[in-house]
Every structure is written in C-alpha cells, then in structure tokens.
Amino acid sequence: MSGLFSLLIGYLFGLFQTGYIYGKYKKVDIREHGSGNTGTTNTLRTLGWKAGAVTFIGDCGKAILAILVVWLLFHNSMPEQIKVLEMTAGLGTFLGHIFPCYMKFKGGKGIACTVGVLIAFFPLMLPISLGLFFVIVGITRYVSVGSIAILISFYIQLLIFGQTGILGVTAEYLPPVYIIGAVFIIFGIAKHKENIKRLMNGTENKLKLSKKQGEETA
C-alpha cells in the first residue's frame, strides 16, 4: 500500500503541466503548436527561452517535491524501503507528466522529470547525465539524442551504484529499484520513437535559437 500511495502522490504531482499552464498564462495553448506536446523543448521553441526555462524548472521541481513528500512520510517508519518508495514516487511523477488523465493522456516526454528524480533520488548521477546531454546536444543539436542519453546513463549509473553499494540500498530492495528504473527507460524511449525514426531518416529537427515549430523532446 505504501508503494501504491507513493505512486499516486507522484502521479498527482506529475499532473502539473508547467508548459501548458505557462502557455495559458500567455494565452497560448502549447498543444496547438509545434509537436503538440507540453514539455520543455516544445515550449521553448514556441514561446522562447524564458518559457522553456520556466517549464524545465517546474517539471523538474515537481519530481523533487513528490520524492520529498514521500521521504517525509515514510523515512522514519520504513527506512530500509525508503529508496524504493522514492523511486516509485519519481516514477509516478514521470507517468503523470507523460500521461496526464485530464489531457487525454498526452503530456510531455518526461526528461525534465527524470532530471528531477536524479536530483532528489541520488544526485551523484546528475553530473554524468547532464554532462552527456549538453555535450551531445552541443555537437549534434539533436535534443532527442541528448534526452535518450540521459535515460540510458541514468539506468547504467543506477546499476553501477546499486551493485557497488554506493546507492545505499540493501540487496533485498535492489531488484525493485532496478525494475522501476527500467520502466523509466522503456516509456522514455517509447515516447521518443518518432524522433528515432526521423534520426534514422535524417529528418530530425535540430535545436535552433528561434521560436520556430519543431518536435518536442522533453
């Protein structure tokens, strides 16, 4: 029940669609522009860098807050399971972001949420994941490739830190942590399937310093 409760808490936080809300504040429905998604990159391309930054911070922050709430609720009563519950809350936020029930289950692609999970769950993962993102996007201008790199590096680091004991999770609770991490990878990459097709065809949109419409990836 604690796991389901943590998942629900995360999902409710995930329903806060920062890009959509910011767009409405600017009298723009972000879903009617660019790719139609509500994440950071489509907001950036449609409304500019300030809107993109606000969206990233909001979507990242809601994952941090969800994990914080779960930690406050359970860290005393369930200290050994707390990392599993934190990951569960992070997953709930991720799923709430990409599948918001009040928007016909069409939200963003969860990358900013994933960064928030990295920060709140185990911040030592953040430098490598963000470093890869900025290097890849800086070289290729493909945000989708950088986003997929964040997902993959997140899971690889999860396995390494888990197996070496640095993660601070006992062997008994490592399998569910790994399984939850795998769900991030599966859904995150699945949400990028159209980007992957365009990358293979050489037609993927590159990041530009403009408000031109493009395919949203975050």
matplotlib code that plots the C-alpha trace (Angstrom):
import matplotlib.pyplot as plt

x = [0.0, 2.9, 4.2, 0.8, 0.4, 3.9, 3.0, -0.3, 1.5, 4.0, 1.2, -0.7, 2.4, 3.1, -0.3, 1.1, 1.8, 4.1, 4.4, 0.6, 0.0, 2.6, 1.2, -2.3, -0.9, 0.5, -2.9, -1.3, -2.3, 1.0, -0.7, -1.7, 1.9, 5.0, 4.7, 1.7, 3.5, 3.7, 7.4, 10.4, 11.6, 8.2, 7.6, 11.0, 10.5, 7.0, 7.3, 11.1, 13.9, 12.2, 9.2, 11.5, 13.4, 10.3, 8.9, 12.1, 12.3, 8.6, 8.7, 12.0, 10.8, 7.6, 9.5, 11.8, 8.7, 7.0, 10.0, 10.5, 6.8, 7.3, 10.5, 8.9, 6.0, 8.0, 11.6, 11.1, 8.6, 10.2, 13.9, 15.0, 12.4, 12.6, 14.7, 12.2, 9.4, 11.3, 11.8, 8.2, 7.2, 9.6, 8.0, 4.6, 5.6, 7.1, 3.9, 1.7, 3.7, 3.7, 0.1, -2.0, -5.5, -7.2, -5.3, -6.3, -3.1, -0.9, 1.7, 5.5, 8.2, 9.5, 13.1, 12.9, 11.0, 13.8, 16.4, 14.3, 14.3, 18.1, 18.5, 16.2, 16.9, 20.7, 22.3, 25.7, 24.1, 23.4, 26.8, 27.4, 23.8, 23.6, 27.2, 26.3, 23.2, 25.0, 27.9, 25.7, 23.3, 26.2, 27.8, 24.7, 21.9, 19.6, 17.8, 16.3, 19.7, 20.7, 17.4, 17.8, 21.4, 20.0, 17.7, 20.4, 23.1, 20.5, 19.9, 23.6, 24.6, 21.7, 23.1, 26.7, 25.9, 23.5, 25.9, 28.8, 26.7, 27.1, 23.4, 22.7, 20.0, 20.2, 20.4, 16.8, 15.5, 17.8, 15.6, 12.5, 14.8, 16.2, 12.7, 11.4, 14.4, 13.8, 10.3, 11.7, 13.9, 11.1, 8.5, 11.0, 12.5, 9.0, 7.9, 10.9, 10.0, 9.1, 12.4, 14.3, 12.5, 13.5, 17.1, 17.3, 15.8, 18.0, 15.0, 15.1, 14.7, 17.8, 17.6, 17.7, 17.7, 14.4, 10.6, 10.1, 8.0, 9.7, 9.5, 9.3, 11.5, 11.5]
y = [0.0, 2.4, 1.8, 2.5, 5.6, 6.8, 6.2, 8.1, 11.0, 11.2, 10.9, 13.8, 16.0, 14.9, 16.3, 19.8, 20.5, 23.5, 24.2, 24.1, 26.3, 28.8, 28.8, 29.5, 32.4, 33.8, 33.0, 30.2, 26.6, 24.9, 21.8, 23.6, 24.5, 22.6, 18.9, 19.5, 18.1, 20.1, 19.6, 21.9, 21.8, 22.5, 25.3, 26.7, 26.6, 28.0, 30.7, 31.3, 30.6, 32.1, 29.8, 26.9, 27.6, 28.0, 24.8, 22.8, 24.1, 23.4, 19.9, 19.1, 20.6, 18.6, 15.3, 16.7, 17.7, 14.4, 12.5, 14.9, 14.4, 10.6, 10.8, 12.9, 10.5, 7.2, 7.7, 7.1, 4.2, 2.5, 3.4, 0.3, 0.7, 4.4, 4.5, 2.1, 4.4, 7.5, 5.8, 4.9, 8.5, 9.6, 7.1, 8.3, 11.9, 10.7, 8.9, 11.7, 14.1, 12.0, 10.5, 13.3, 12.0, 15.4, 16.0, 12.7, 11.2, 13.4, 15.3, 15.7, 13.1, 13.1, 14.2, 17.2, 14.9, 12.4, 15.1, 15.9, 12.3, 12.2, 15.3, 14.0, 10.3, 10.2, 13.5, 11.9, 10.6, 14.1, 15.4, 12.5, 12.5, 16.3, 16.4, 13.8, 15.8, 19.1, 17.6, 15.6, 18.5, 20.9, 18.7, 17.4, 19.9, 16.9, 17.3, 13.9, 12.2, 14.1, 13.2, 9.5, 9.7, 11.0, 8.0, 5.4, 7.0, 7.1, 3.4, 2.4, 4.5, 3.1, -0.4, 0.5, 2.5, -0.2, -3.1, -1.3, -0.3, 3.4, 3.8, 2.9, 0.3, -3.2, -6.2, -7.2, -3.9, -3.5, -5.6, -3.3, -0.2, -1.7, -2.6, 0.9, 2.3, 0.1, 1.4, 4.9, 3.7, 1.8, 4.6, 7.3, 5.8, 4.8, 8.4, 9.2, 6.7, 9.3, 11.2, 7.9, 7.3, 10.8, 10.4, 7.2, 9.0, 12.1, 14.4, 15.0, 18.7, 20.4, 22.8, 26.4, 29.7, 30.7, 30.2, 28.0, 25.0, 21.7, 18.3, 18.4, 16.0, 16.9]
z = [0.0, 0.7, -2.8, -4.4, -2.2, -3.3, -6.9, -6.6, -4.9, -7.7, -10.3, -8.8, -8.8, -12.4, -13.5, -13.0, -16.7, -16.4, -20.2, -20.6, -17.6, -18.7, -22.2, -20.9, -18.9, -22.2, -23.8, -25.9, -26.0, -26.3, -27.6, -30.8, -31.7, -32.8, -31.8, -29.6, -26.5, -23.3, -22.3, -22.2, -25.8, -27.5, -25.0, -25.7, -29.5, -29.3, -26.6, -26.3, -23.8, -20.8, -21.2, -21.8, -18.6, -16.5, -17.9, -17.2, -13.6, -13.0, -14.4, -12.7, -9.4, -9.3, -9.2, -6.5, -4.4, -4.9, -3.7, -0.8, 0.3, 0.2, 2.2, 4.8, 5.1, 5.2, 6.1, 9.8, 9.6, 6.6, 6.5, 4.6, 1.9, 1.5, -1.6, -3.3, -2.3, -3.5, -6.9, -7.0, -6.4, -9.1, -11.5, -10.6, -11.4, -14.7, -15.7, -14.6, -16.8, -19.9, -19.4, -17.7, -17.3, -17.8, -21.2, -22.9, -21.6, -23.8, -22.0, -22.4, -22.7, -19.1, -19.5, -17.1, -14.6, -14.9, -14.1, -11.0, -10.0, -10.4, -8.2, -5.4, -5.5, -6.0, -7.1, -7.8, -11.1, -12.2, -13.5, -15.9, -17.2, -17.7, -19.0, -21.7, -22.6, -23.1, -25.0, -27.3, -27.9, -28.3, -31.0, -32.8, -32.0, -31.5, -28.2, -28.7, -28.7, -25.6, -23.9, -24.7, -23.3, -20.0, -19.7, -20.6, -18.4, -15.5, -15.7, -16.2, -13.2, -11.2, -11.8, -11.0, -7.9, -6.8, -7.2, -5.6, -2.5, -3.1, -3.7, -0.1, -1.0, 0.6, -1.7, -0.8, -2.3, -5.3, -7.7, -7.4, -7.8, -11.0, -12.3, -11.6, -13.4, -16.3, -16.6, -17.0, -19.9, -21.6, -21.5, -22.1, -25.2, -26.4, -26.2, -28.5, -31.2, -33.7, -33.0, -33.5, -36.8, -38.0, -36.8, -38.9, -41.9, -41.4, -40.9, -37.2, -36.2, -34.7, -31.9, -33.1, -31.2, -32.5, -32.0, -35.0, -34.6, -34.0, -32.4, -28.7, -26.7, -23.0]

ax = plt.figure().add_subplot(projection="3d")
ax.plot(x, y, z, "-o")
ax.set_aspect("equal")
plt.show()
